[in-house]
Amino acid sequence: MKFFKVLWKICKALLLVIGVLFVVYFWNLDQKVLGWAYQQVNAMFDRKKVDLVF
């Protein structure tokens, strides 16, 4: 009986992981999050125009 409880917990965990990965890739969330993060990093480190005079 204890074996089946452990097996059931493993099956639930695997199904949860597969479900989360399916939702992430179905809604393209990974690219949306990376796109947002890329914009935030660019906003912080974007170079400002500098007028160089010699």
C-alpha positions, 0 to 999 in steps of 0.5 A: 500500500505504501508503494502505491501511495509513493507511486501516486505522488510521483504520478501527480508530480509528473502530471503537474510538471507536464501541465505547467510546461504545456501551459507555458509553451502553449501560451508562449509565456517563456518568450513573453517573460524574456521579452519583458526582461529584455526591455527592462535590461535595455531600459536600464543600460541603454546608452544616451546620445553624447555630443562629442566635441574635440 
